[in-house]
Amino acid sequence: MRAEQRPSVLKVARPKCGDTLFNDHPSLASPGSPASGPSSRNDSVVTNHRVAEVARSFPFPAQSSGYFYCAKHCGLLGGRVSEKRGEWRAAESASKMMPTPVILLKEGTDSSQGIPQLVSNISACQVIAEAVRTTLGPRGMDKLIVDGRGKATISNDGATILKLLDVVHPAAKTLVDIAKSQDAEVGDGTTSVTLLAAEFLKQVKPYVEEGLHPQIIIRAFRTATQLAVNKIKEIAVTVKKADKVEQRKLLEKCAMTALSSKLISQQKAFFAKMVVDAVMMLDDLLQLKMIGIKKVQGGALEDSQLVAGVAFKKTFSYAGFEMQPKKYHNPKIALLNVELELKAEKDNAEIRVHTVEDYQAIVDAEWNILYDKLEKIHHSGAKVVLSKLPIGDVATQYFADRDMFCAGRVPEEDLKRTMMACGGSIQTSVNALSADVLGRCQVFEETQIGGERYNFFTGCPKAKTCTFILRGGAEQFMEETERSLHDAIMIVRRAIKNDSVVAGGGAIEMELSKYLRDYSRTIPGKQQLLIGAYAKALEIIPRQLCDNAGFDATNILNKLRARHAQGGTWYGVDINNEDIADNFEAFVWEPAMVRINALTAASEAACLIVSVDETIKNPRSTVDAPPAAGRGRGRGRPH
């Protein structure tokens, strides 16, 4: 019986390429040889395959004892015989030293780092700036944006456009955020802040690609921003608050500058006066929510009016409403959060009665509860009753019979503004309608405006409030008018709080650019180049104003640089004459706060994006995915 096959051993004394191998194991004998069993162990058979062939077959190192496993006959891996033994030793030691890979992030996580991802982030921010670039200035174009539901919005307000764009790139979202913060803090300059941030990044992009450390860039930008803010404060012109006529002129000029880049720029003088009147009516807190804006379609833009008080649209009314008086002088106003109609039974309510009289008693009780409420309101002396909840037909007729006016389902915002304007407080019960919880105004009147009827409360003694009633054709046009007025109101509020102004139209940017360029030449090192780049980036505002108006930007910027070098501090772009002009003399004014806020926000955003050295995107989790559309509460269709 043939011996059990086991790995063959080749005995060699320090083999080298070209040696003949002798096999003394019986299982490796050539076919037909007499070698079988242990007795034939000493019968040596020449296998006649060379070490060079074995070396090609065996990828593993030779045993130190000089024995080899032969792959040619028994199929097992063995030692590699070669003159270059150092190769496998180095490979073996490297495989032992290599650490086990640690899997830290979820599978599918996208991680990018280094200069390429930073350059990618900078490019994304420049794409965002391209979207709003053409909307800057008096000759800026508008954007038509259609959302997922098909609603069209026409606007040239930077913050509105960026909000509607639904940006998903994480770095580019930073620019959207600074535009929103500028809109909330100052109201105007949202396009400028986006353009400045993108231009700062564009100017430092070559330095980033060359490998300049981001922290050096950040330090230079912070220095430049601080110098620019100090320079604005130094050259800004302060208007004395004591002189009311002078202050009003200043506010009107600031409002006109804010409106000159909007859709209603042709009527900017009309609206600027209206905006200043509105803000002047407010108390010292200048609360924005005390200014209501109502839109009524139809009529011309010039038909818009400012109501010194509260105005809101006539609410849904029942029969008997037309019998109520529509005008009162010095009325008392009851503000309620009470339902004045017969209440329906609760779900599954059940009352068991045995006689008709019992049923009648229940019905009478319901009516008595309602009439009890109405009598209490009537005896309080109130002539105008406003409620957030419905006022039914019975109550409407009851009030009409007693020459009282009522309106139910008044929006909460309007009810609160009426309370803040006319005094009193909103009551959730009619049991304590004393004189001190009722509001008052000089005149209450219901008036027809266009196709709508509006309720006006004027001469409100308690708080200062007002309402804009805007007229116009298309709905989108009126919405853009509302956004424009919001910006102008914010600017006027800022100008009242901070009474220093600078010239717009690129004048302040050119002056800062000249100042920083001169400063950069006085310092050594890399900071000089970076502050110079910051100064060059500031020129994007006048350059874009020229491009949007169709002017030769290079020619006008050269004129501006020359004039600022000669000391013309307030020279900027003259949009009307395709030239340069002293914009302070031309009354192109804006609060210094707008420019300071825009510079600091743009610089912070640029520093933030430059400081990012790795972007890690987690794969979208299945938990975050929106739930599949269900079939409601039921158990589905039976199978």
C-alpha positions in Angstrom: 0.0 0.0 0.0 1.3 3.4 -0.9 2.5 5.6 2.0 0.2 8.5 3.0 1.3 11.7 1.0 2.7 14.5 3.0 4.6 17.7 2.1 7.8 16.6 0.4 11.1 17.9 1.7 14.0 18.9 -0.6 17.3 18.6 1.1 19.7 21.2 -0.3 22.9 22.6 1.1 22.7 26.4 0.5 21.1 26.0 -3.0 21.6 28.6 -5.7 20.1 29.1 -9.1 20.8 26.3 -11.5 21.4 23.4 -8.9 19.8 20.0 -9.4 17.6 18.9 -6.6 17.5 15.3 -5.2 14.4 14.0 -3.7 14.6 11.3 -1.1 10.9 11.1 -0.4 9.0 8.1 -1.9 5.9 10.0 -2.7 7.8 12.2 -5.2 9.1 9.3 -7.3 8.4 9.5 -10.9 5.5 7.4 -12.2 6.4 3.8 -12.7 9.4 3.9 -10.4 9.8 1.0 -7.8 9.7 3.5 -4.9 6.9 2.6 -2.6 6.6 2.3 1.2 9.2 3.1 3.8 11.7 0.5 2.6 12.4 2.5 -0.5 13.2 5.6 1.4 16.9 5.4 0.5 16.2 5.0 -3.2 17.0 8.5 -4.5 15.3 9.6 -7.7 16.4 12.6 -9.7 13.4 14.9 -10.2 15.5 17.1 -12.5 13.6 20.4 -11.9 15.7 23.3 -11.2 15.8 25.7 -8.3 15.0 28.6 -10.7 11.7 27.0 -11.5 10.9 26.4 -7.8 11.8 30.1 -7.2 9.1 31.1 -9.7 6.5 28.9 -8.0 7.1 29.8 -4.4 6.4 33.4 -3.2 7.3 32.7 0.4 10.7 32.8 2.1 13.0 29.8 2.4 13.2 27.9 5.7 16.3 28.6 7.7 17.1 24.9 8.0 17.5 24.6 4.2 14.4 22.3 3.7 11.9 23.3 1.0 8.3 22.3 0.2 8.0 21.4 -3.4 5.0 22.9 -5.2 5.6 21.1 -8.5 4.7 17.6 -7.1 2.6 18.1 -4.0 0.8 21.5 -4.6 1.9 23.1 -1.4 3.5 26.5 -1.1 7.2 26.5 -0.2 10.3 28.5 0.0 11.5 30.8 -2.7 15.1 30.1 -3.6 16.8 33.1 -5.1 20.0 35.0 -4.8 18.0 38.2 -3.7 16.9 37.0 -0.3 16.8 40.5 1.1 13.6 41.3 -0.8 11.3 38.9 1.0 12.8 39.7 4.4 11.9 43.5 3.9 8.4 42.6 2.6 7.8 40.3 5.6 9.0 42.9 8.2 6.9 45.6 6.5 3.8 43.5 6.7 4.4 42.9 10.4 4.8 46.6 11.1 1.7 47.8 9.1 -1.1 48.8 11.6 -4.6 47.4 11.4 -6.8 49.9 9.6 -9.3 51.6 12.0 -12.8 52.2 10.4 -14.0 55.4 12.0 -16.6 56.7 9.6 -19.8 55.1 8.2 -19.4 53.4 4.8 -20.2 55.9 2.0 -18.8 58.9 3.9 -17.2 61.3 1.5 -14.1 63.0 2.9 -12.0 65.5 1.1 -9.1 67.6 2.5 -6.2 69.8 1.6 -5.9 72.6 -1.0 -8.1 71.1 -3.7 -11.2 71.0 -1.4 -10.5 74.6 -0.2 -10.3 75.8 -3.9 -13.5 73.9 -4.6 -15.2 75.7 -1.7 -14.0 79.1 -3.0 -15.3 78.2 -6.5 -18.7 77.3 -5.0 -18.9 80.7 -3.3 -18.1 82.5 -6.6 -21.0 80.6 -8.3 -23.3 82.0 -5.6 -22.0 85.5 -6.2 -22.6 85.1 -9.9 -26.3 84.5 -9.2 -26.8 87.9 -7.5 -24.1 89.9 -9.2 -26.3 91.6 -11.8 -28.9 92.8 -9.3 -26.5 95.4 -7.7 -27.3 99.1 -7.9 -29.9 101.4 -9.6 -29.4 99.7 -12.9 -29.5 96.1 -11.5 -31.6 93.5 -13.2 -34.3 91.4 -11.5 -34.5 87.7 -11.1 -37.6 85.6 -11.7 -37.6 82.5 -9.4 -40.2 79.8 -9.5 -40.4 77.5 -6.4 -41.4 73.9 -6.2 -45.1 74.7 -5.9 -44.9 76.9 -9.0 -45.1 80.3 -7.2 -43.2 82.9 -9.1 -41.2 85.6 -7.3 -39.6 88.6 -9.0 -37.0 90.3 -6.9 -33.6 92.0 -6.9 -33.1 91.8 -3.2 -30.0 89.6 -2.6 -31.3 88.0 0.6 -34.6 87.1 -1.0 -33.0 85.5 -4.1 -30.5 83.5 -2.0 -33.3 82.3 0.3 -35.3 81.0 -2.6 -32.3 79.4 -4.4 -32.3 76.5 -1.8 -28.5 76.1 -1.9 -27.1 72.7 -0.8 -23.4 73.2 -1.0 -22.2 73.5 2.7 -19.6 76.2 2.1 -21.8 78.2 -0.2 -24.5 78.2 2.5 -22.3 80.5 4.5 -22.8 83.3 1.9 -26.6 82.7 2.2 -26.4 83.1 6.0 -24.4 86.4 5.9 -27.0 87.8 3.4 -29.8 86.8 5.8 -28.0 88.3 8.8 -27.4 91.6 6.9 -31.1 91.7 6.0 -32.1 91.1 9.6 -29.6 93.5 11.1 -29.5 96.4 8.6 -32.1 95.6 5.9 -30.0 96.8 2.9 -26.7 95.8 1.4 -27.4 92.1 1.1 -26.1 91.9 -2.5 -23.0 93.9 -1.6 -22.1 91.6 1.3 -22.4 88.5 -0.9 -20.3 90.1 -3.6 -17.6 91.3 -1.2 -17.2 87.9 0.5 -16.9 86.1 -2.9 -14.4 88.7 -4.1 -12.2 88.4 -1.0 -12.1 84.7 -1.6 -11.3 85.2 -5.3 -8.4 87.4 -4.5 -6.8 85.0 -2.0 -7.4 81.9 -4.3 -3.9 82.2 -6.0 -2.2 82.4 -2.6 -4.1 79.3 -1.3 -3.1 77.4 -4.5 0.6 78.3 -3.9 0.3 76.8 -0.4 0.2 79.9 1.8 -1.1 78.9 5.2 -4.7 79.9 5.8 -4.0 81.4 9.2 -1.7 84.0 7.7 -4.6 85.0 5.3 -7.1 85.2 8.2 -4.7 87.4 10.3 -4.2 89.8 7.4 -8.0 90.0 6.7 -8.8 90.7 10.3 -6.2 93.5 10.4 -7.6 95.0 7.1 -11.2 94.8 8.4 -10.3 96.6 11.6 -8.5 99.3 9.7 -11.4 99.7 7.3 -14.0 100.0 10.1 -11.9 102.5 11.9 -11.5 104.6 8.7 -15.3 104.5 8.1 -15.9 105.8 11.6 -13.3 108.5 11.1 -14.6 109.9 7.9 -18.4 109.4 8.4 -20.5 112.6 8.6 -22.6 113.0 11.7 -26.0 114.8 11.5 -27.2 116.4 14.8 -30.4 114.9 16.1 -31.4 118.1 17.8 -32.1 119.8 14.4 -35.3 117.9 13.4 -35.6 119.5 9.9 -32.0 118.5 9.2 -32.5 115.0 10.6 -35.6 114.5 8.4 -33.7 115.5 5.3 -31.0 113.0 6.2 -33.5 110.2 6.7 -35.3 110.9 3.4 -32.0 110.9 1.5 -31.1 107.5 3.1 -34.5 106.1 2.2 -34.2 107.3 -1.4 -30.7 105.7 -1.7 -32.1 102.4 -0.4 -35.1 102.6 -2.8 -33.0 103.7 -5.9 -31.9 100.1 -6.6 -35.4 98.7 -6.2 -38.3 98.1 -8.6 -40.1 101.2 -7.4 -37.1 103.5 -8.0 -39.2 105.8 -10.2 -41.5 106.6 -7.2 -38.6 106.8 -4.6 -39.4 110.4 -3.6 -43.0 109.5 -2.9 -42.2 106.4 -0.9 -39.2 107.8 0.9 -41.4 110.6 2.4 -44.0 108.0 3.4 -41.4 105.7 5.0 -39.9 108.5 7.1 -43.4 109.6 8.2 -44.1 106.0 9.2 -40.9 105.5 11.3 -41.3 109.0 12.9 -44.8 107.9 14.2 -43.3 105.0 16.2 -42.1 105.3 19.8 -38.5 105.2 20.9 -38.2 101.5 20.6 -39.0 101.7 16.8 -40.6 98.3 16.7 -40.9 97.0 13.2 -44.1 95.0 13.9 -45.9 98.2 14.8 -45.8 99.1 11.0 -48.4 97.0 9.2 -48.2 96.6 5.4 -51.5 95.6 3.6 -51.7 94.9 -0.2 -54.8 95.8 -2.2 -54.7 94.8 -5.9 -55.7 97.4 -8.4 -55.1 101.1 -8.8 -51.8 102.9 -9.4 -48.7 102.7 -7.2 -49.2 106.4 -6.3 -52.6 105.5 -4.8 -50.8 103.8 -1.9 -51.4 105.5 1.4 -50.1 105.6 4.9 -52.7 105.3 7.7 -51.7 106.8 11.1 -53.2 104.0 13.1 -54.4 100.4 12.4 -56.1 99.1 9.3 -57.1 95.6 8.4 -59.3 93.9 5.9 -63.0 93.4 6.7 -63.5 89.9 8.0 -66.2 87.4 7.1 -69.6 88.6 8.2 -73.1 87.2 8.6 -76.6 88.6 7.8 -77.3 91.7 9.8 -73.8 93.1 9.3 -74.9 95.7 6.8 -77.3 97.2 9.4 -74.4 98.1 11.7 -73.1 101.6 11.6 -69.7 102.0 9.8 -68.3 105.1 11.5 -67.8 106.1 15.2 -66.1 108.9 17.0 -64.3 108.1 20.2 -65.7 104.6 20.5 -64.7 102.1 23.2 -63.3 98.9 21.7 -63.7 95.4 23.2 -60.9 93.0 22.1 -62.0 89.4 22.7 -60.9 85.9 22.3 -64.4 84.5 22.8 -66.7 82.6 20.5 -70.1 84.3 20.2 -72.2 81.7 18.6 -74.2 78.6 19.5 -71.7 75.9 20.2 -72.0 72.5 18.6 -72.1 69.5 20.9 -68.9 67.7 21.6 -68.2 64.5 19.7 -70.3 61.6 20.8 -72.1 63.8 23.4 -75.4 62.1 24.4 -78.2 63.6 26.5 -81.2 61.4 27.4 -84.5 63.3 27.9 -87.9 61.9 28.7 -90.1 64.9 28.0 -90.3 67.8 25.5 -90.0 70.3 28.4 -86.6 68.8 29.3 -85.4 69.2 25.7 -86.7 72.7 25.6 -84.8 73.6 28.8 -81.5 72.4 27.3 -82.1 74.5 24.1 -83.1 77.6 26.2 -80.0 77.2 28.4 -77.8 77.3 25.3 -79.5 80.5 24.1 -79.4 82.0 27.6 -75.6 81.4 27.8 -75.1 83.3 24.5 -77.5 86.2 25.3 -75.8 86.5 28.7 -72.5 87.1 27.0 -74.0 89.6 24.5 -75.7 91.6 27.3 -72.5 91.9 29.3 -70.6 93.2 26.2 -73.4 95.7 25.5 -73.5 96.9 29.1 -69.7 97.4 29.1 -70.2 100.5 26.8 -68.1 99.1 24.0 -69.2 100.2 20.5 -66.7 98.2 18.5 -66.3 94.4 19.2 -63.4 92.6 17.7 -62.9 88.8 18.3 -60.3 86.4 17.2 -62.9 83.6 17.2 -66.2 83.6 15.1 -69.1 85.9 15.9 -72.3 84.2 14.7 -75.4 85.5 12.9 -77.4 85.8 16.2 -74.7 87.9 17.8 -74.3 90.0 14.6 -78.0 90.8 14.5 -78.0 91.5 18.3 -75.2 94.1 17.9 -76.8 95.7 14.8 -80.0 96.2 16.8 -78.0 98.1 19.4 -75.9 100.2 16.9 -72.7 98.3 17.7 -70.1 97.1 15.2 -68.6 93.6 15.4 -65.9 91.7 13.5 -65.1 88.0 14.1 -62.1 85.9 13.0 -59.7 88.9 13.2 -56.1 87.8 12.5 -54.1 87.6 15.8 -51.4 89.9 14.5 -54.0 92.7 13.7 -55.8 92.2 17.0 -52.5 92.6 18.9 -51.6 95.7 16.9 -55.0 97.2 17.7 -54.4 96.4 21.3 -51.0 98.1 21.3 -52.4 101.1 19.5 -55.7 101.6 21.2 -54.9 100.3 24.6 -57.0 97.8 26.6 -56.3 94.1 26.6 -57.5 90.9 24.9 -60.1 89.2 27.1 -60.9 85.5 27.1 -64.1 86.0 29.1 -66.8 88.6 29.1 -67.3 88.6 32.9 -64.8 91.4 33.6 -65.3 94.0 30.8 -64.4 97.1 32.9 -63.4 100.4 31.4 -59.7 99.8 31.8 -59.7 96.7 29.6 -61.4 98.5 26.7 -59.4 100.3 24.0 -60.1 103.7 22.6 -59.5 105.6 19.4 -60.6 108.9 17.9 -62.2 107.6 14.8 -63.3 104.1 13.7 -64.4 103.8 10.1 -65.0 101.2 7.4 -63.9 102.3 4.0 -63.8 100.8 0.5 -60.3 100.5 -1.1 -60.3 99.0 -4.5 -62.3 95.8 -4.4 -61.8 95.4 -0.6 -63.3 96.9 2.5 -61.0 98.0 5.3 -61.5 98.8 8.9 -59.5 101.9 10.0 -58.7 102.9 13.6 -57.1 106.4 13.6 -56.1 108.8 16.3 -54.9 106.0 18.6 -53.6 107.5 21.9 -51.9 104.6 23.5 -49.0 103.6 21.2 -47.6 105.0 18.0 -48.5 102.7 15.1 -49.2 103.0 11.4 -50.2 100.9 8.4 -49.2 101.1 4.7 -51.9 100.3 2.2 -50.1 99.4 -1.1 -51.8 99.5 -4.4 -50.6 98.1 -7.7 -51.3 95.7 -10.6 -49.6 92.3 -10.4 -49.3 90.4 -7.1 -45.6 89.9 -7.6 -45.1 93.6 -8.2 -46.8 94.4 -4.9 -44.8 91.8 -3.0 -41.5 93.3 -4.4 -42.8 96.8 -3.3 -43.4 95.4 0.2 -39.8 94.0 0.3 -38.4 97.3 -0.9 -40.3 99.3 1.7 -39.1 96.8 4.4 -35.5 97.6 3.3 -36.1 101.4 3.4 -37.8 101.2 6.8 -34.9 99.2 8.2 -32.4 101.8 6.8 -34.3 104.7 8.3 -34.5 103.0 11.7 -30.7 102.5 11.5 -30.1 106.1 10.5 -32.2 107.3 13.5 -30.2 105.1 15.9 -26.8 105.7 14.4 -26.8 109.2 13.0 -23.6 109.0 10.9 -23.7 108.6 7.1 -21.3 107.9 4.3 -21.6 108.4 0.5 -22.8 105.4 -1.5 -22.3 104.5 -5.2 -18.9 102.9 -4.6 -17.4 106.1 -3.0 -16.7 104.6 0.4 -15.3 101.4 -1.1 -12.9 103.3 -3.3 -11.7 105.5 -0.4 -11.1 102.4 1.8 -9.3 100.6 -1.1 -6.9 103.6 -1.5 -6.3 103.8 2.3 -5.6 100.1 2.6 -3.4 100.0 -0.5 -1.3 102.9 0.9 -1.1 101.2 4.3 0.0 97.8 2.8 3.1 99.5 1.3 4.3 100.5 4.7 4.5 96.9 6.1 6.8 94.1 5.2 6.2 90.4 4.5 3.2 88.4 3.2 0.7 90.7 5.0 1.6 93.4 2.4 0.3 91.2 -0.4 -2.8 90.1 1.4 -3.9 93.5 2.6 -3.3 94.7 -1.0 -5.5 91.8 -2.2 -8.2 92.9 0.3 -8.0 96.5 -1.0 -8.3 95.3 -4.6 -11.4 93.2 -3.7 -13.2 96.3 -2.4 -13.2 97.7 -5.9 -15.8 95.0 -6.9 -18.7 97.3 -5.8 -18.0 100.3 -8.1 -16.9 97.9 -10.9 -20.1 95.9 -10.7 -22.2 99.2 -10.6 -20.5 100.2 -13.9 -21.0 96.7 -15.5 -24.7 96.6 -14.6 -25.3 100.1 -16.0 -23.4 99.2 -19.2 -20.5 101.5 -18.6 -16.8 101.0 -19.3 -15.7 99.8 -15.8 -12.0 100.0 -16.4 -12.1 103.7 -17.6 -14.4 104.8 -14.7 -12.3 103.0 -12.0 -9.1 104.6 -13.3 -10.8 108.0 -13.0 -12.0 107.1 -9.5 -8.5 106.0 -8.4 -6.9 109.2 -9.7 -9.6 111.4 -8.0 -9.3 109.6 -4.6 -5.5 109.8 -4.8 -5.9 113.6 -5.2 -8.1 113.7 -2.0 -11.7 113.4 -3.5 -13.0 111.3 -0.6 -16.6 111.0 -1.6 -16.2 110.5 -5.4 -18.2 107.5 -6.7 -19.9 106.3 -9.8 -22.4 108.7 -11.4 -25.0 106.3 -12.8 -27.0 109.1 -14.6 -24.1 110.6 -16.6 -21.7 107.7 -17.1 -19.0 109.5 -15.2 -17.8 110.0 -11.6 -19.3 112.5 -9.2 -19.2 113.7 -5.6 -21.9 111.4 -4.3 -22.2 113.2 -1.0 -23.2 116.4 -2.8 -25.5 114.2 -5.0 -27.2 113.0 -1.7 -26.4 109.4 -2.3 -26.2 108.7 1.4 -26.4 105.6 3.5 -25.9 104.9 7.2 -22.2 104.1 8.1 -23.6 101.1 10.0 -24.6 99.4 6.7 -21.1 99.5 5.3 -19.5 98.5 8.6 -21.8 95.5 9.0 -21.3 94.5 5.3 -17.5 94.6 5.7 -17.3 92.7 8.9 -19.8 90.0 7.8 -18.1 89.5 4.4 -14.6 89.3 6.0 -15.9 86.8 8.7 -17.4 84.6 6.0 -14.2 84.6 3.9 -12.1 83.8 7.0 -14.5 81.0 7.9 -14.3 79.4 4.5 -10.5 79.7 4.2 -10.1 78.1 7.7 -11.8 74.9 6.6 -9.2 72.2 5.8 -11.4 69.2 5.5 -14.9 68.5 4.3 -16.6 65.3 5.5 -20.1 64.5 4.1 -22.0 61.8 5.9 -24.1 59.5 3.8 -27.8 60.3 4.1 -29.2 58.1 6.8 -32.3 56.0 6.0 -33.8 57.3 9.3 -33.7 60.9 7.9 -35.5 59.9 4.7 -39.1 61.2 4.5 -41.6 58.5 5.4 -43.3 56.7 2.6 -46.8 57.9 1.7 -49.2 56.0 3.9 -52.9 55.2 3.4 -54.1 57.2 6.5 -55.2 55.7 9.7 -57.0 52.7 8.2 -55.7 49.2 7.9 -55.3 49.4 4.2 -57.2 47.6 1.5 -58.2 44.0 2.5 -56.4 41.3 0.6 
